[in-house]
Amino acid sequence: MKKSRGILSLILIAAVIAFLGVTTAHGLNSKGMGAAKNINLGLDLEGGVSITYEAVGETPSDEDMKDTVYKLQRRVEEYSTEAQAYQVGDNRVGIEIPGVQDANEILEELGQPGSLYFIKHLDSEGNENYSVNAEGTGYELTKTIDELQADGSIVLTGSEVESASAGSFADQTTGATEYAVELKLNEEGTAAFATATEEAYNNGQDSIAIYYDGDLISVPSVNAVIKNGEATISGNMTYEEADSIASTIRIGGLNVELKEISSEVVGAQLGQEAVSTSLLAGVIGLVIVCLFMCWVYLLPGFAASLALIIYTELVLVLLNAFDITLTLPGIAGIILGIGMAVDANVIIFARVKEELTDGMSVHAALKAGFHKALSAIIDGNVTTLIAAAVLWFRGSGTVRGFAQTLALGIVVSMFTALVITRLIIYAFYAIGIRSEKVYGRKLKKRKPIDFLGKRKAFFALSIVLCLSGFVGMGINHARGIGAMNYSLDFVGGTSTNVTFDKEYTLDEIDSMMIPDLEKITDDPNIQVQTVKGTNQVVFKTQSQDLEKREAFANYMEENYGVAATDIHTENISSTVSSEMRTDAVVAVIIATVCMLLYIWFRFKDIRFASSAVIALVHDVLVVLAFYVIARVSVGNTFIACMLTIVGYSINATIVIFDRIREERKLHSKEDLKELVNRCITQTLTRSIYTNLTTFIMVVALFVLGVSSIKEFASPLMVGIACGAYTSVCITGALWYVMRKRTDGLTEKKKH
């Protein structure tokens, strides 16, 4: 790179930092300008719409209610991955959708959850079940639903529709784009629909109407016999019309007919202090990490710091671009991502220092450092990206929201490390900063540490740590306090609506009431929401018995003059349903298998992949043990924490394995034990530094954050420390043991 290009590159980088900084900063001010203006915020940060539905008729079974809640959860996720659906009492469903201020708008779009039917045009005697209305503007039924059910004219109900979505296709004659509704039926529905479409098709391509909540929403003609359970409703419709029909079909596919009984706009669950302290933690952590990088890596560290600032600004801009909903755990995840983004830079510059120590020139060392670090960076990030992709496709709710943020962070961090950092460091070199002294202190030749010689002690310690969680669960269960400290997100609880004589802000409630209420309810994680335009406040706690409910009411009467008639209490189900938990577990298992296959493919050795996955499971079990022993609340942040460990744990392992793979090609005849010890020792500083920078960010969160953030940060600190221990002390030793034993078996077979 020429000097003029170097100067131009640095000016460009400064301009990009300034532009992104101004854009982001303006987005956070009172005028609401810039990229941050439209970042979708979750219920905890901004509030949204709360809607309550009630089952029509008799009280449904528990199974039907659970199925209804789950289907509604998947439906409302189209508005936000952080939307929630949960059971209230025996026959009600509560829905909360963040970032919306107009309840009527949501009710119109969401639709009234009623009964959905697919109806034949003609009954068994040839009489019409529906016909054109008197005005000629549409169709209307000629019989009641009960009559249609009695004579067998109903082909399908909504419960037999697995999915419905709007799609597009090109007209075969004109080539124009047309829109349609694509349906997928379950096994029972497929068989019934095949029979009905064959009958309609043979009857002059007759129609089958779709009836929902009192109206015929579509009357499509049958142009073919549909035997595979996948149908398309097409016609002269816009995308919005197709999407509306698809949405109506999805919401009608419930086992329980619902009616809306209340809707309101609720305020944020967390006060402004929670947001400001988290942002302050991010800024402090970022400054400390940048100073650390400059101290350790000198000029390259400064280049990495500039790239890190661009990373942070880009993430904020892209949150808006991709409509990702940001919650407080999401902010924590981004702040954690800042620490993780340093990882690639540390890998590169650790390599540069090694090359300088071996006597290379600055330019050659930079070139070799970026080249040799490339495979480790790509493999480490791709494995995590695989996990994010699987979590997105297989997960639901907060799991999908986490996957979005994780994937965004990975892609942006790779771009800033491999493109921005490279551009900056070569620009510095081009303008004449070429002294070895500013590109990193030369390393002292370190004698390999005998990690493998201590492997039995490490393995024994790891087994004890992993089993301690299960032992703790047994002890906790025997004590009658529950195996783990599940929050209402997991096990449900009690929702108490209190009407005060004046309107209280969330910060006032947090400072004046919550400390006392935590003692009364014996719940350190009370969720609070204000209802906008009223004096009502909703307190969500773990399940409260009659004695605690009375103590709650007495406290409100004695301290705030609230009458018993102004306090309404209901039981609510968990916001993380059993189906969502199953989705999360299945997603993690599939992600783990996919990561194993990728590592196997890249390293051409199943033992590398097996060791990496065992280490990942080890880290998850150790963090689980911390939750059990420390009695940290298990809620939505638990899922985010475990998923973070899954995504983060694999990176350090990949770096060590990448070095072992590289050294084995160069020194194939070296004693295997000595080679592994040398590789672990060579990457030891890098393992410590990357974990330390991430640890710094999480410590800042823990020190400055509110209680919900502390509950996210404390297990993460354990996970990061455990990840450092695992990568250095366990993974290389595991691979070595597997290698020696499998090689030994091969030798025996030869003999």
DALIN-V101170 format. One record per residue. N is the residue number from 0. RES is the residue in three letters. D_CENTER is the distance of its C-alpha to the mean C-alpha in Angstrom with 1 decimal. Layout:
BEGIN
[[N RES D_CENTER] [N RES D_CENTER]]
END
This chain:
BEGIN
[[0 MET 41.3] [1 LYS 44.3] [2 LYS 44.6] [3 SER 44.5] [4 ARG 41.2] [5 GLY 39.8] [6 ILE 40.8] [7 LEU 39.3] [8 SER 36.0] [9 LEU 35.9] [10 ILE 36.8] [11 LEU 34.1] [12 ILE 31.4] [13 ALA 32.8] [14 ALA 32.8] [15 VAL 29.1] [16 ILE 28.1] [17 ALA 30.3] [18 PHE 29.2] [19 LEU 25.5] [20 GLY 26.3] [21 VAL 28.5] [22 THR 26.1] [23 THR 23.3] [24 ALA 25.7] [25 HIS 27.3] [26 GLY 24.1] [27 LEU 23.8] [28 ASN 27.4] [29 SER 29.0] [30 LYS 30.0] [31 GLY 26.4] [32 MET 27.3] [33 GLY 25.5] [34 ALA 22.0] [35 ALA 20.2] [36 LYS 22.1] [37 ASN 19.7] [38 ILE 16.3] [39 ASN 14.6] [40 LEU 14.3] [41 GLY 12.8] [42 LEU 15.3] [43 ASP 15.5] [44 LEU 16.7] [45 GLU 18.6] [46 GLY 19.2] [47 GLY 19.7] [48 VAL 21.5] [49 SER 22.1] [50 ILE 23.9] [51 THR 25.6] [52 TYR 27.0] [53 GLU 29.7] [54 ALA 30.8] [55 VAL 34.2] [56 GLY 37.0] [57 GLU 36.9] [58 THR 34.1] [59 PRO 31.7] [60 SER 31.0] [61 ASP 28.0] [62 GLU 26.8] [63 ASP 27.2] [64 MET 25.4] [65 LYS 22.4] [66 ASP 22.4] [67 THR 22.8] [68 VAL 19.9] [69 TYR 17.5] [70 LYS 18.9] [71 LEU 18.7] [72 GLN 15.0] [73 ARG 14.5] [74 ARG 17.0] [75 VAL 15.7] [76 GLU 12.3] [77 GLU 14.5] [78 TYR 15.1] [79 SER 11.7] [80 THR 8.2] [81 GLU 9.1] [82 ALA 12.5] [83 GLN 13.9] [84 ALA 16.8] [85 TYR 18.9] [86 GLN 22.5] [87 VAL 25.2] [88 GLY 28.4] [89 ASP 29.8] [90 ASN 29.6] [91 ARG 27.2] [92 VAL 23.6] [93 GLY 21.9] [94 ILE 19.4] [95 GLU 17.8] [96 ILE 16.5] [97 PRO 15.7] [98 GLY 17.7] [99 VAL 20.6] [100 GLN 24.1] [101 ASP 26.1] [102 ALA 25.9] [103 ASN 28.6] [104 GLU 26.7] [105 ILE 23.7] [106 LEU 26.2] [107 GLU 28.0] [108 GLU 25.0] [109 LEU 23.4] [110 GLY 26.8] [111 GLN 28.8] [112 PRO 27.4] [113 GLY 30.8] [114 SER 32.3] [115 LEU 32.1] [116 TYR 35.0] [117 PHE 36.2] [118 ILE 40.0] [119 LYS 42.9] [120 HIS 45.3] [121 LEU 48.4] [122 ASP 49.1] [123 SER 51.1] [124 GLU 54.4] [125 GLY 53.3] [126 ASN 52.8] [127 GLU 50.0] [128 ASN 47.0] [129 TYR 46.1] [130 SER 48.1] [131 VAL 48.1] [132 ASN 48.6] [133 ALA 51.8] [134 GLU 50.4] [135 GLY 49.3] [136 THR 45.9] [137 GLY 43.9] [138 TYR 44.0] [139 GLU 44.6] [140 LEU 45.0] [141 THR 48.5] [142 LYS 47.6] [143 THR 45.4] [144 ILE 42.3] [145 ASP 44.3] [146 GLU 47.0] [147 LEU 44.7] [148 GLN 43.1] [149 ALA 46.7] [150 ASP 48.0] [151 GLY 44.9] [152 SER 44.0] [153 ILE 40.2] [154 VAL 38.6] [155 LEU 34.9] [156 THR 32.9] [157 GLY 29.3] [158 SER 28.2] [159 GLU 29.2] [160 VAL 26.9] [161 GLU 23.7] [162 SER 22.4] [163 ALA 23.8] [164 SER 22.8] [165 ALA 24.8] [166 GLY 25.9] [167 SER 28.7] [168 PHE 31.6] [169 ALA 34.8] [170 ASP 38.1] [171 GLN 40.3] [172 THR 43.4] [173 THR 42.4] [174 GLY 39.3] [175 ALA 37.7] [176 THR 34.1] [177 GLU 33.8] [178 TYR 30.9] [179 ALA 30.4] [180 VAL 28.4] [181 GLU 27.2] [182 LEU 27.3] [183 LYS 26.4] [184 LEU 28.3] [185 ASN 28.1] [186 GLU 31.0] [187 GLU 33.3] [188 GLY 32.7] [189 THR 33.3] [190 ALA 36.8] [191 ALA 37.8] [192 PHE 36.8] [193 ALA 38.7] [194 THR 41.8] [195 ALA 41.5] [196 THR 40.9] [197 GLU 43.8] [198 GLU 46.0] [199 ALA 45.0] [200 TYR 45.4] [201 ASN 48.8] [202 ASN 49.8] [203 GLY 49.9] [204 GLN 46.1] [205 ASP 45.8] [206 SER 42.7] [207 ILE 40.1] [208 ALA 38.9] [209 ILE 35.5] [210 TYR 36.1] [211 TYR 33.6] [212 ASP 34.4] [213 GLY 38.0] [214 ASP 37.8] [215 LEU 38.1] [216 ILE 35.2] [217 SER 36.2] [218 VAL 39.2] [219 PRO 38.6] [220 SER 41.4] [221 VAL 41.0] [222 ASN 41.8] [223 ALA 41.1] [224 VAL 40.8] [225 ILE 37.1] [226 LYS 36.8] [227 ASN 33.3] [228 GLY 31.4] [229 GLU 30.0] [230 ALA 31.7] [231 THR 31.7] [232 ILE 33.1] [233 SER 34.6] [234 GLY 37.2] [235 ASN 37.9] [236 MET 34.6] [237 THR 32.3] [238 TYR 28.6] [239 GLU 28.1] [240 GLU 30.5] [241 ALA 28.8] [242 ASP 25.4] [243 SER 27.1] [244 ILE 28.7] [245 ALA 25.6] [246 SER 23.7] [247 THR 26.9] [248 ILE 27.0] [249 ARG 23.4] [250 ILE 24.0] [251 GLY 27.4] [252 GLY 26.1] [253 LEU 26.0] [254 ASN 28.2] [255 VAL 29.0] [256 GLU 30.7] [257 LEU 29.4] [258 LYS 31.0] [259 GLU 29.6] [260 ILE 31.3] [261 SER 29.7] [262 SER 27.3] [263 GLU 26.8] [264 VAL 25.0] [265 VAL 23.4] [266 GLY 22.9] [267 ALA 20.1] [268 GLN 19.4] [269 LEU 19.8] [270 GLY 22.8] [271 GLN 23.4] [272 GLU 24.1] [273 ALA 20.5] [274 VAL 19.4] [275 SER 22.5] [276 THR 22.4] [277 SER 18.9] [278 LEU 20.0] [279 LEU 23.2] [280 ALA 21.5] [281 GLY 19.7] [282 VAL 23.1] [283 ILE 25.0] [284 GLY 22.7] [285 LEU 22.9] [286 VAL 26.7] [287 ILE 27.2] [288 VAL 25.3] [289 CYS 27.3] [290 LEU 30.5] [291 PHE 29.8] [292 MET 29.2] [293 CYS 32.5] [294 TRP 34.4] [295 VAL 33.4] [296 TYR 33.5] [297 LEU 35.7] [298 LEU 35.7] [299 PRO 32.8] [300 GLY 30.8] [301 PHE 31.7] [302 ALA 30.6] [303 ALA 27.3] [304 SER 27.0] [305 LEU 27.7] [306 ALA 25.1] [307 LEU 22.6] [308 ILE 23.6] [309 ILE 23.1] [310 TYR 19.6] [311 THR 18.7] [312 GLU 20.5] [313 LEU 19.1] [314 VAL 15.4] [315 LEU 16.6] [316 VAL 18.5] [317 LEU 15.9] [318 LEU 13.4] [319 ASN 16.4] [320 ALA 17.3] [321 PHE 14.2] [322 ASP 13.7] [323 ILE 10.2] [324 THR 10.1] [325 LEU 10.5] [326 THR 10.6] [327 LEU 12.4] [328 PRO 9.7] [329 GLY 8.4] [330 ILE 12.1] [331 ALA 12.3] [332 GLY 9.6] [333 ILE 11.8] [334 ILE 14.9] [335 LEU 13.9] [336 GLY 13.4] [337 ILE 17.0] [338 GLY 18.2] [339 MET 16.6] [340 ALA 18.1] [341 VAL 21.5] [342 ASP 21.2] [343 ALA 22.5] [344 ASN 25.2] [345 VAL 26.4] [346 ILE 26.7] [347 ILE 28.8] [348 PHE 31.0] [349 ALA 31.6] [350 ARG 32.9] [351 VAL 35.0] [352 LYS 36.6] [353 GLU 37.4] [354 GLU 39.2] [355 LEU 41.1] [356 THR 42.2] [357 ASP 43.5] [358 GLY 45.7] [359 MET 44.0] [360 SER 44.5] [361 VAL 41.8] [362 HIS 41.1] [363 ALA 41.1] [364 ALA 38.8] [365 LEU 36.3] [366 LYS 36.5] [367 ALA 36.2] [368 GLY 33.4] [369 PHE 31.1] [370 HIS 32.3] [371 LYS 32.0] [372 ALA 28.6] [373 LEU 27.2] [374 SER 26.7] [375 ALA 24.9] [376 ILE 22.5] [377 ILE 21.8] [378 ASP 21.5] [379 GLY 19.2] [380 ASN 16.8] [381 VAL 17.1] [382 THR 16.3] [383 THR 13.0] [384 LEU 12.5] [385 ILE 13.5] [386 ALA 10.8] [387 ALA 8.1] [388 ALA 10.3] [389 VAL 10.8] [390 LEU 7.3] [391 TRP 7.3] [392 PHE 10.9] [393 ARG 11.1] [394 GLY 8.2] [395 SER 8.3] [396 GLY 7.5] [397 THR 4.9] [398 VAL 3.6] [399 ARG 4.1] [400 GLY 3.4] [401 PHE 1.6] [402 ALA 3.9] [403 GLN 6.0] [404 THR 6.6] [405 LEU 7.2] [406 ALA 9.4] [407 LEU 11.1] [408 GLY 12.0] [409 ILE 13.4] [410 VAL 15.5] [411 VAL 16.8] [412 SER 17.7] [413 MET 19.6] [414 PHE 21.4] [415 THR 22.5] [416 ALA 23.6] [417 LEU 25.5] [418 VAL 26.8] [419 ILE 27.0] [420 THR 28.0] [421 ARG 30.4] [422 LEU 31.9] [423 ILE 32.5] [424 ILE 34.0] [425 TYR 36.3] [426 ALA 37.3] [427 PHE 38.4] [428 TYR 40.4] [429 ALA 42.0] [430 ILE 43.3] [431 GLY 45.2] [432 ILE 43.1] [433 ARG 43.9] [434 SER 45.0] [435 GLU 43.5] [436 LYS 43.3] [437 VAL 40.6] [438 TYR 38.3] [439 GLY 37.8] [440 ARG 40.1] [441 LYS 41.3] [442 LEU 40.1] [443 LYS 42.5] [444 LYS 43.0] [445 ARG 41.3] [446 LYS 42.7] [447 PRO 40.2] [448 ILE 39.0] [449 ASP 39.6] [450 PHE 36.1] [451 LEU 36.9] [452 GLY 40.0] [453 LYS 37.9] [454 ARG 35.5] [455 LYS 36.9] [456 ALA 36.3] [457 PHE 32.7] [458 PHE 32.1] [459 ALA 33.8] [460 LEU 31.7] [461 SER 28.4] [462 ILE 29.6] [463 VAL 30.6] [464 LEU 27.2] [465 CYS 25.3] [466 LEU 27.8] [467 SER 27.9] [468 GLY 24.7] [469 PHE 26.3] [470 VAL 29.6] [471 GLY 28.1] [472 MET 26.6] [473 GLY 30.1] [474 ILE 31.8] [475 ASN 29.5] [476 HIS 30.1] [477 ALA 33.8] [478 ARG 33.9] [479 GLY 32.4] [480 ILE 29.5] [481 GLY 26.8] [482 ALA 25.3] [483 MET 22.3] [484 ASN 21.9] [485 TYR 19.6] [486 SER 18.7] [487 LEU 19.1] [488 ASP 15.4] [489 PHE 16.4] [490 VAL 20.1] [491 GLY 20.9] [492 GLY 23.7] [493 THR 26.1] [494 SER 25.8] [495 THR 28.9] [496 ASN 29.9] [497 VAL 32.5] [498 THR 34.8] [499 PHE 36.4] [500 ASP 39.5] [501 LYS 37.7] [502 GLU 34.4] [503 TYR 32.4] [504 THR 29.7] [505 LEU 26.5] [506 ASP 27.8] [507 GLU 31.0] [508 ILE 29.5] [509 ASP 27.5] [510 SER 30.7] [511 MET 33.3] [512 MET 31.9] [513 ILE 28.8] [514 PRO 30.6] [515 ASP 33.2] [516 LEU 30.9] [517 GLU 28.8] [518 LYS 32.1] [519 ILE 33.3] [520 THR 30.2] [521 ASP 29.5] [522 ASP 25.8] [523 PRO 24.5] [524 ASN 21.2] [525 ILE 22.7] [526 GLN 20.6] [527 VAL 22.9] [528 GLN 23.0] [529 THR 26.1] [530 VAL 27.3] [531 LYS 28.5] [532 GLY 32.2] [533 THR 33.1] [534 ASN 33.8] [535 GLN 31.3] [536 VAL 28.6] [537 VAL 26.2] [538 PHE 25.7] [539 LYS 23.1] [540 THR 24.0] [541 GLN 24.1] [542 SER 26.8] [543 GLN 30.1] [544 ASP 33.5] [545 LEU 36.6] [546 GLU 37.8] [547 LYS 34.7] [548 ARG 34.5] [549 GLU 38.2] [550 ALA 37.6] [551 PHE 34.8] [552 ALA 37.3] [553 ASN 40.1] [554 TYR 38.2] [555 MET 37.4] [556 GLU 41.0] [557 GLU 42.6] [558 ASN 40.6] [559 TYR 39.6] [560 GLY 42.2] [561 VAL 39.7] [562 ALA 41.6] [563 ALA 40.4] [564 THR 40.4] [565 ASP 37.7] [566 ILE 35.2] [567 HIS 33.4] [568 THR 31.3] [569 GLU 29.2] [570 ASN 27.2] [571 ILE 23.6] [572 SER 21.3] [573 SER 17.9] [574 THR 15.0] [575 VAL 13.1] [576 SER 15.6] [577 SER 17.0] [578 GLU 15.9] [579 MET 12.2] [580 ARG 12.9] [581 THR 14.8] [582 ASP 12.2] [583 ALA 9.9] [584 VAL 13.1] [585 VAL 14.3] [586 ALA 11.3] [587 VAL 11.7] [588 ILE 15.5] [589 ILE 15.5] [590 ALA 13.5] [591 THR 16.0] [592 VAL 18.9] [593 CYS 17.9] [594 MET 17.8] [595 LEU 21.1] [596 LEU 22.7] [597 TYR 21.8] [598 ILE 23.2] [599 TRP 26.2] [600 PHE 26.8] [601 ARG 26.6] [602 PHE 28.7] [603 LYS 30.9] [604 ASP 30.9] [605 ILE 29.1] [606 ARG 29.8] [607 PHE 27.6] [608 ALA 24.7] [609 SER 25.6] [610 SER 25.9] [611 ALA 22.6] [612 VAL 20.8] [613 ILE 23.0] [614 ALA 22.2] [615 LEU 18.4] [616 VAL 19.2] [617 HIS 21.6] [618 ASP 19.2] [619 VAL 16.8] [620 LEU 20.0] [621 VAL 21.4] [622 VAL 18.4] [623 LEU 18.7] [624 ALA 22.4] [625 PHE 21.8] [626 TYR 19.9] [627 VAL 22.9] [628 ILE 25.7] [629 ALA 24.6] [630 ARG 23.5] [631 VAL 20.3] [632 SER 18.7] [633 VAL 16.1] [634 GLY 13.7] [635 ASN 10.1] [636 THR 10.3] [637 PHE 11.5] [638 ILE 8.5] [639 ALA 6.7] [640 CYS 10.1] [641 MET 10.8] [642 LEU 7.9] [643 THR 9.3] [644 ILE 12.7] [645 VAL 12.2] [646 GLY 11.3] [647 TYR 14.0] [648 SER 16.6] [649 ILE 17.8] [650 ASN 18.8] [651 ALA 21.9] [652 THR 23.0] [653 ILE 23.1] [654 VAL 25.3] [655 ILE 27.8] [656 PHE 28.0] [657 ASP 28.5] [658 ARG 31.3] [659 ILE 32.9] [660 ARG 32.8] [661 GLU 34.4] [662 GLU 37.1] [663 ARG 38.0] [664 LYS 39.0] [665 LEU 41.2] [666 HIS 42.6] [667 SER 42.7] [668 LYS 45.7] [669 GLU 44.4] [670 ASP 44.0] [671 LEU 40.5] [672 LYS 40.0] [673 GLU 41.3] [674 LEU 39.0] [675 VAL 35.8] [676 ASN 36.9] [677 ARG 37.7] [678 CYS 34.4] [679 ILE 32.5] [680 THR 34.9] [681 GLN 34.5] [682 THR 30.7] [683 LEU 30.9] [684 THR 31.1] [685 ARG 28.1] [686 SER 26.0] [687 ILE 27.2] [688 TYR 26.6] [689 THR 23.1] [690 ASN 22.0] [691 LEU 24.2] [692 THR 22.8] [693 THR 19.2] [694 PHE 20.9] [695 ILE 22.7] [696 MET 19.6] [697 VAL 18.3] [698 VAL 21.8] [699 ALA 22.1] [700 LEU 19.2] [701 PHE 20.8] [702 VAL 24.2] [703 LEU 23.5] [704 GLY 20.5] [705 VAL 20.8] [706 SER 20.6] [707 SER 16.9] [708 ILE 16.1] [709 LYS 18.7] [710 GLU 17.1] [711 PHE 14.0] [712 ALA 16.4] [713 SER 19.0] [714 PRO 17.3] [715 LEU 15.7] [716 MET 19.3] [717 VAL 20.4] [718 GLY 17.9] [719 ILE 18.9] [720 ALA 22.6] [721 CYS 22.3] [722 GLY 20.7] [723 ALA 23.7] [724 TYR 26.1] [725 THR 24.7] [726 SER 24.9] [727 VAL 28.4] [728 CYS 30.0] [729 ILE 28.4] [730 THR 27.1] [731 GLY 30.4] [732 ALA 32.5] [733 LEU 30.6] [734 TRP 31.2] [735 TYR 34.8] [736 VAL 35.6] [737 MET 34.2] [738 ARG 36.1] [739 LYS 39.3] [740 ARG 39.2] [741 THR 38.5] [742 ASP 41.1] [743 GLY 43.5] [744 LEU 43.0] [745 THR 43.7] [746 GLU 46.9] [747 LYS 48.1] [748 LYS 47.7] [749 LYS 49.8] [750 HIS 52.5]]
END
